[in-house]
Amino acid sequence: DALRKTHDFYEKHGGKTIVLARFVPIVRSFAPLVAGAAKMNPLRFELYSGGGAIVWVGGIVLAGYLFGNIPFIKNNLSLILVVGILAALVPFSCALLIQLWRKYVLKQR
């Protein structure tokens, strides 16, 4: 039943799903797997996947060009990258701290 619903969803929204999945990190990993399980037409999948990849790469290159020409970013790129990496690690660090808190602190009560 769930597979039939997924197939119906991919019949109706599969193209949009595959293109938009390029822009969402975790979804990007699972959308092709689900498309295969839902028996999405392989040619249709490849067209939308390739189109999404072209839009994704073009957007990233354009963003790099536009932001790379801003003097503040150009002069502080290393600092911006370090701050970005640290910001990306915050959710994982918080999750780890919560897990450790639950395991060691709350268990002792």
PAPATI-326830 format. One line per 10 residues: their letters; for each residue z, x, y of N, C-alpha, C. Coordinates in steps of 0.2 Angstrom, whole numbers, plus 5000, padded with zeros to 4 digits. Atoms other than C-alpha are relative to their C-alpha. Example, Ala and Ser with C-alpha at 12.3 -4.5 7.8 and 13.67 -1.06 7.14 Angstrom:
REM residues 2
AS = 5000,5004,4994,5039,5062,4978,5000,5004,5006  4999,4996,4994,5036,5068,4995,5003,4996,5005
REM end
This chain:
REM residues 109
DALRKTHDFY = 5000,5004,4994,5000,5000,5000,5000,5004,5006  4999,4996,4994,5005,5014,5012,4993,5004,5001  5006,4996,4999,4989,5024,5008,4994,4995,5002  5005,5005,4997,4978,5008,5011,5001,4999,5007  4999,5001,4993,4986,5006,5028,4998,5006,5003  5002,4994,4997,4983,5024,5032,4993,5001,5000  5007,5000,5000,4965,5023,5026,4997,4995,5006  5002,5005,4995,4963,5007,5037,5001,5003,5007  4999,4997,4993,4971,5016,5052,4995,5006,5001  5005,4995,4998,4959,5031,5050,4993,4998,5000
EKHGGKTIVL = 5007,5003,4999,4944,5020,5048,5000,4998,5008  5000,5003,4993,4949,5012,5065,5001,5006,5005  4998,4995,4994,4957,5027,5075,5000,5007,4997  5000,4994,5003,4953,5042,5064,4997,5006,5005  5003,4995,4995,4942,5051,5077,5004,5002,5005  4995,4999,4995,4954,5049,5091,5006,5004,4997  4994,4996,5002,4968,5055,5080,4999,5007,4998  5002,4994,5002,4959,5070,5074,4999,5005,5007  5001,4997,4994,4954,5075,5092,5007,5001,5003  4994,4999,4996,4971,5072,5100,5005,5004,4996
ARFVPIVRSF = 4996,4996,5004,4980,5080,5085,5000,5008,5002  5001,4993,4998,4973,5097,5092,5005,5002,5005  4996,4999,4994,4984,5095,5107,5008,4999,4998  4993,5001,5002,5001,5091,5097,5001,5005,4995  4999,4995,5005,5008,5106,5088,5001,4998,4993  4998,5002,5007,5016,5098,5073,4995,4995,4997  5005,5005,5003,5003,5084,5071,4994,5003,4998  5005,4996,5002,4990,5097,5071,4999,5002,4993  4999,4998,5006,4996,5103,5055,4999,4995,4994  5000,5006,5005,4997,5086,5046,4994,4995,5000
APLVAGAAKM = 5005,5005,4999,4983,5076,5053,4994,5001,4995  5006,4999,5005,4969,5084,5042,5002,4998,4993  4998,5002,5007,4980,5082,5026,5000,4993,4999  5000,5007,5000,4983,5064,5030,4993,4997,5000  5007,5002,5000,4964,5062,5034,4997,5000,4993  5003,4999,5007,4960,5069,5017,5003,4995,4995  4996,5005,5005,4973,5058,5008,4997,4993,5001  5003,5006,4999,4966,5043,5017,4993,4999,4999  5008,5000,5001,4948,5047,5012,4996,4999,5006  5005,5001,4994,4941,5049,5029,4994,5004,4999
NPLRFELYSG = 5006,4997,5001,4923,5053,5029,5000,5007,5002  5000,4993,4999,4921,5072,5028,4996,5002,5006  5004,4998,4995,4907,5073,5040,5003,4997,5007  4996,5002,4994,4916,5062,5053,5006,5004,5002  4994,4996,4999,4931,5072,5051,4998,5007,5003  5002,4994,4997,4922,5088,5054,4997,5000,5007  5002,5001,4994,4913,5081,5069,5006,5000,5005  4994,5000,4996,4929,5076,5077,5004,5006,5001  4996,4994,5000,4939,5091,5072,4996,5006,5004  5004,4995,4996,4925,5103,5079,5000,4998,5007
GGAIVWVGGI = 5000,5002,4993,4924,5093,5095,5007,5001,5003  4993,4999,4997,4943,5093,5097,5001,5007,5001  4999,4992,4999,4943,5112,5094,4996,5002,5006  5003,4998,4995,4930,5114,5107,5003,4998,5007  4997,5002,4994,4939,5104,5120,5007,5004,5001  4993,4996,4999,4956,5113,5116,4998,5007,5002  5002,4993,4998,4948,5130,5117,4998,5000,5007  5002,5000,4993,4939,5126,5133,5005,4998,5005  4995,5002,4995,4954,5118,5141,5005,5006,5001  4996,4995,4999,4965,5133,5137,4997,5006,5004
VLAGYLFGNI = 5004,4995,4996,4952,5145,5143,5000,4999,5008  5000,5002,4993,4950,5135,5159,5007,5001,5003  4993,5000,4997,4969,5134,5162,5002,5007,5001  4999,4993,4999,4970,5153,5159,4997,5003,5006  5004,4998,4994,4957,5156,5172,5003,4997,5006  4997,5003,4994,4964,5144,5185,5007,5003,5001  4993,4998,4998,4982,5149,5183,5001,5008,5000  5000,4992,5000,4978,5168,5180,4998,5002,5007  5002,4998,4993,4971,5168,5198,5005,4999,5005  4994,5002,4995,4987,5162,5206,5004,5007,5001
PFIKNNLSLI = 4997,4993,5000,4995,5178,5213,5007,5000,4997  4993,5000,5003,5013,5173,5208,5000,5001,4993  5000,4999,5008,5008,5171,5190,4997,5006,4998  5003,4994,5002,4997,5186,5190,5005,5006,5001  4995,4995,4999,5011,5197,5197,5006,5000,4995  4994,5001,5004,5024,5190,5186,4999,4997,4993  5002,5003,5007,5015,5186,5169,5005,5002,4995  4995,4998,5006,5027,5196,5158,5006,4996,5001  4994,5004,4999,5042,5187,5165,4999,4993,4998  5001,5007,5001,5034,5170,5164,4999,4999,4992
LVVGILAALV = 5001,5000,5008,5029,5174,5145,5007,5000,4997  4993,4999,5003,5047,5179,5141,5004,4994,5001  4997,5007,4998,5054,5163,5150,4997,4995,4995  5003,5005,5004,5042,5153,5140,5002,5000,4993  4998,4999,5006,5046,5160,5124,5007,4998,4999  4993,5002,5000,5065,5158,5127,5001,4993,5000  5000,5007,5000,5062,5140,5132,4998,4997,4994  5002,5003,5006,5053,5137,5116,5005,5001,4995  4995,4999,5005,5067,5144,5106,5007,4996,5001  4994,5004,4998,5080,5133,5115,5001,4994,4995
PFSCALLIQL = 4998,5006,5005,5078,5117,5103,5002,5003,4993  4998,4997,5006,5079,5128,5088,5007,5003,5000  4994,4997,4999,5094,5137,5094,5006,4994,5000  4995,5006,5000,5103,5120,5098,5001,4997,4994  4999,5003,5007,5099,5113,5081,5004,5005,4996  4996,4995,5004,5106,5129,5073,5007,4999,5002  4993,5000,4998,5122,5128,5083,5003,4993,4998  4997,5007,5003,5124,5109,5079,5001,5001,4993  4999,4999,5007,5122,5113,5061,5006,5004,4998  4994,4996,5002,5134,5127,5061,5007,4997,5002
WRKYVLKQR = 4995,5004,4998,5146,5116,5071,5002,4995,4995  4999,5005,5005,5145,5102,5059,5003,5003,4993  4998,4997,5006,5147,5114,5044,5007,5003,5000  4994,4996,5000,5161,5125,5050,5006,4996,5004  4995,5002,4995,5171,5116,5064,5002,4993,4997  4998,5006,5002,5170,5098,5058,5002,4999,4993  4997,5000,5007,5173,5102,5040,5007,5001,5000  4993,4998,5000,5190,5109,5044,5004,4995,5002  4996,5006,4997,5196,5093,5052,5002,4995,4994
REM end
